[in-house]
Amino acid sequence: MNHQRQTRKENQMNRIYWTGICGKTRNQAISEISAIINRHGSITDFNMFSDLSLSLLIEIEERKIGALYEEMREYLNVYDFTLVSSNSVKERTILFSINFSQGTGDFLIEVPSVPG
């Protein structure tokens, strides 16, 4: 039981929380945001909340967090993060919530028409 609490606490300590605002629509931005993340780490989970926001779970080596943060800041506004320099290959988890200022609240998924 004590080991489970310690493991849970260690997992929470490995988490970093980012919040961002993007000036493009979700459909316009999602491929660029994914490409930026994939250059440094990987997306392990995501949730879309209409076209207003997107929540990402990112796994990344600690030494790559700074580069991801800097590149992400060039594409959108990222808030509440203190950059820490590290050379560690320890895996970290980033919970990244992105809001889209051009969203309308409609969650539309484009489906191509299929003959038949």
Beta strands, then each sheet from edge to edge (+ up, - down):
strand 1: 15-22
strand 2: 41-49
strand 3: 53-61
strand 4: 77-79
strand 5: 91-100
sheet 1: 2+ 3- 5+ 1+ 4-
end
